[in-house]
Amino acid sequence: MTQKNAQNERIKKDYYLFLEHADRKSETTIRTHEKSILRFEGFTRFACFKTFNQKQAIAYKSHLAQQDLAKATILSEVNRLKRFLKWLSRQPGYKSRVSAEDVDYLSLSERDTRAANAPAEKDFPSLAMVKAVVALMPSETPIDLRNRVAVVLCGLTGIRGGALISLKRKHFHRDRMLIVQNPKEVQTKFGKRINSLVLPVCDEWEAILLEWIEYQEKELLFAPGHPLIPSTAMTSSLDEGFKAVGLSRAHWKSTSPLRQIFADAFTNAGLPAYTPHRFRDMLVKEMYDRDLSIVEFRAWSQSLGHTNPHTTLTSYGTLSLHEMERIIRQGI
């Protein structure tokens, strides 16, 4: 087995510190950079980064192309590697060995770059589908109630998974039906404050949310600082192994359990599994279907966390092929 290169490990550590403190990247983003650099090292059999040259760059691109990877994945991989090597070319001990001009040889062709950046048609659930899913979700145990309200909250607000699992009860203001995503305590995108109003898409879901808040207060005796969507309390024994026994008063450490809840809910309803993030596309479609005024569209957009409505239009507002056909053929 090829051993890792000690010199590489030292300079990589410096780079990750740069990403964290100078470039202000999140831990998740830094992990993706680590994986991309490690993939490259595996290709070179952990050769010292000082050996990088044009020939190596071209060979690595060919290697990636042979791995049955999507064009978008290849572009992301080489861009992260280019960023690292460009940084490396400015570091003492590497300036004379790693050429910025050689790094440019990692660039994909214009054709491949366009293909990688071409927007893919997104598949997301309809509002009717999510209503059917929620209606079929069990509501007998505290875990059942937690799971159901997690789906409902995403449907009412389009909140991102990371933010949802880090919300505290105090962030929900029931008198205003408002969720204040305070970046000091909530995992928001780019660390910005987001005021998410409960959107008027389903009265039954609003009732489920309010019932959950009351249940947490009166039955579970949760305080304002406890999670709005708590993690599962587990116990273990020699006979049964790990077993869920209810709800804890702690946040989930990752969104994996949340994504599993969504997958199970859709699968149990006989539907394709969708992630929490796809609910944002569902809500944007609802915005189109309602023929909102410019002011209304802006309000919904800001509630989703978009400072500029243009983000909503370009990131989530691309019409599906089906919608294009309907509008053009029927003139609607």
C-alpha positions, 0 to 999 in steps of 0.5 A, a space after each residue: 500500500 502506498 504511504 502518504 507523503 509527509 511533506 504533502 501532509 504538512 503543506 495541506 494542513 497549512 492550506 486547510 488553515 488558509 481556507 478556514 481562517 483567510 478564505 472563511 470557508 465552512 468545515 463542509 467546504 474544506 472537507 470537499 477540498 480535502 477529498 479532491 486533493 486526496 483523489 489527485 494524490 492517489 493518482 500520483 501515488 502520493 508523489 510530492 506536490 513539487 513534481 507537478 507539471 504540465 504532463 501530470 495535469 493533462 494525464 490527470 484530466 484524462 484519468 478523471 474522464 475515464 472514471 465515468 464521472 459527470 462533467 460537472 463533477 470533473 469540473 468541480 474536482 479540477 477547480 478545487 485542485 487548481 485553487 490549491 496548486 495556485 495557492 501552493 505556487 506562492 508558498 516558500 519552497 514551492 514557488 520555483 517548483 510549481 508553476 501557475 502556468 502549468 496549473 492552467 493545464 488542468 482547465 477543461 475545454 470550453 465545450 466540456 466546461 459548458 456541458 458541466 455548467 449546463 443546468 440539469 432539469 430538477 426533479 422535485 415533488 409537487 405540493 399535492 405529493 407532499 400533502 399525500 405523504 404527510 397525510 400517510 405519516 404516522 402520528 402515534 409516538 413522539 418520534 412519529 410526531 417529530 418526523 411529521 413536523 420536520 416534513 411539514 416545516 420544510 413544506 411551509 418554509 423551504 428551510 434548508 436541512 442544516 438550519 432545520 436541525 439547528 433550530 431552537 424552539 425560541 427561534 419560532 415566534 408563533 404569534 407571527 408564524 415566523 422562524 428567525 434563523 439567527 446565524 449565531 445559533 442556526 446553520 444558515 447558508 453563508 452565515 446570514 440571518 434569514 427571516 422565514 415566514 410560514 408560507 400560506 400553502 396548507 392550513 393543515 400543516 400549520 395546525 400540525 406545527 402549532 400542535 407540535 409546539 404545544 406538545 413540546 411545551 406541555 408534554 415534553 417540557 421542552 424549554 426555549 433553548 431546546 431543539 425545535 426538531 430534536 434528535 432521537 434518544 438511543 439506548 443499547 443492550 447486549 440483547 437488542 443492540 441500539 434502540 430508539 427510546 424517544 426524543 432527546 434534548 440535543 440537536 442532530 450532528 448532521 442532516 443524515 437522519 433528517 434525509 432518512 426521514 424524508 426518504 422513508 416518508 416518500 417511500 412509504 407513500 409509494 413515491 420517489 424519495 426527495 431530499 428536504 432541499 427539493 422542497 424549495 423548488 416545490 415552493 418556487 413552482 407554487 410561486 409561479 402557479 399563484 401568479 404573484 405580484 412583484 411585491 408578493 414574489 419578492 416577499 416569498 423570495 426573501 422568506 426563502 433566504 434570497 436577498 435578491 429575487 433574481 436568485 430565486 428566478 435563476 437558481 430555482 425558477 428554471 421551467 421544466 420541459 413539461 412546463 415549457 411545452 404547456 406554456 408554449 402549446 397552450 398559450 398559458 
